[in-house]
Amino acid sequence: MPGGARHGAGRKRVNMNPAELEKLCALQCTDEEIAAWFGVSTRTIERRRKVVQFAEAMERGKAKGKISLRRNLWRLCSQGNVAAAIFLSKNLLGYRDVVNNELSGLAGGPIELAARPDLSQLTDEELEQLRTITRKTLPGGRDRPGNGDPPSE
């Protein structure tokens, strides 16, 4: 349903050459880039993608671009490019970098953890302060009776 109420009203239909579209998609151009090339909005690209021939041209182009990229990557790898070989190994063969992080104590031994702190050197007043602090950190903390406040009834 082109145009508006009058004959010829509305925007003119933009003809997007399927061969150009395919080439742009082979370069893995985004919808925004394709829209800018043809002078349309991204909504137009999204809407036209629903047309079978348009979607097929885009898919063919994207596939050709991936094949071209893979061909170049294989060529680099076969010429001894280490980075290309590593990339292909990780992506096609499932190789991965493994980093082990192990912590150790003195002389490579286990890390010693004190199960309980030594409180024998604390005064009675210091021990009472610790009890008060501990009560406040328990669930219910300040609202529980016995934390130094008189119980509420």
N, C-alpha and C positions, 0 to 999 in steps of 0.2 A: 504494500500500500504506500507508494511513493507520494511525497508532497503533502500538502494540506488541502483546504477546501477549494482553492483555485488550482487550475491546471498549471503544473510546473512550479508550484510553491514548495518551499522546504529546501533542504540542502541537496546538492547534486551528489549522486552516488559516485564514490571514489573507486576507480578500477585498480585493483591491486593485482599486478602481474604475478601469477603463480610461480613462474621461474625466479623472479626477484625474491618473492617470499621464501622460496625454498633455499636460495643462496643465503639470505639473512639468517634463516634458521640453522643452516649448516655452520654458520659462525657462532651459533648458540646465543644469538641476540635475544634480549628480553622483550616482553610485550611493549614496554615503554619505548625501547629503541626501534622496534618495528613500526610502532605507531608514529614516531617522529619521522622515520624515513618516508612513510606514505602520506604524512600530513593529516593524520586522523587521531582520534582519542584512543586511549587504551580500552575504553568500553566498546569501541567499534571492533577492535581486535578480538576481545572476549566474545562479542556477539557473533562475529564471523566464524569463530572457531567452532560454533555449533553447526556450521555448514560442512557437510562431509568432505567435499573436494578441498576446501580451505584447510580443514584439520589434517587431511591426508598429506597435503603439500607441506604443512608445518612438520609433521611427524617424519616424512621422508627427509626433509632438510636436516632435522636434528640427528637422525640416524646417520646420514652421510657425514655430518660434522664429527660425530663420535668415532666413526670408522677412520676418518682422516687423522684425528687426534691419536687414536690407538696406533695407526700405521707409523706416524712420526715418533711416537714414544718407543715403539719396537725398534725403529731405525736407530734412535739414540742409544738404546740399550745394546744393540748389536755392535755399535761403534765403541763400546766400552764406557759409556756414560754411567758412572756408579750411581748417581742419584736416580736416574731412570730405572736402573736395575733394582734398586731398593724399593722404589715406588711400585714397580710391577710385582715384586716378590710379596710385598705386604698386601696389595690389592687383589692379585690373582691367585697367589699360592697360600695366602693366609698367614704369612710370617708376621711376627710382631716383636717389638722391643720389650724386653723384660728387665725391670730394674728391681732388684731385691733390696729392701730397706730393713736391715736388722740392727737392733741396738744391743750393745753389750756393756757390761760393767768393767771394773778394773781388770787389766791383763786379759781381756776378751772373755771374762767369765760372765755369769749371769748378773743382772742388776738386782741388788739386794733391796728389798722393801721392808721397812719396819712395820710389823703387823699392828703394834700398839705403841703409842708414845710413852716415854718414861715420865710419869707424873710424880715420882717419889720426892723430887726436889722442890715441889710447890708447897706453899703455905696453905693453911686451912682457908684463909681468906681468898687466895687465888683459885683454890679448888671450887669454892662456892661460886665465884664469878664464872668459872667454866661451866658449872652446872646450870647457872642461869642462862648463859648464852646458848647452851645445848638445848635447853627446854624451848627457847624461842625459835630454834631452827627446826624443831619437830613439826609435823603437820598439826595445824591448829595453833601453833606457836604462841603468840601473845594472848590469844583468847583462852588458853587452857589455864585452869587453876593450878597453882603450885609453881608458877613462873615468877614468883616474887610479889604478885598482886593477890589481894584477898579474893576468895572465890565469890563469883556472883550468884545470886539466888534467883 
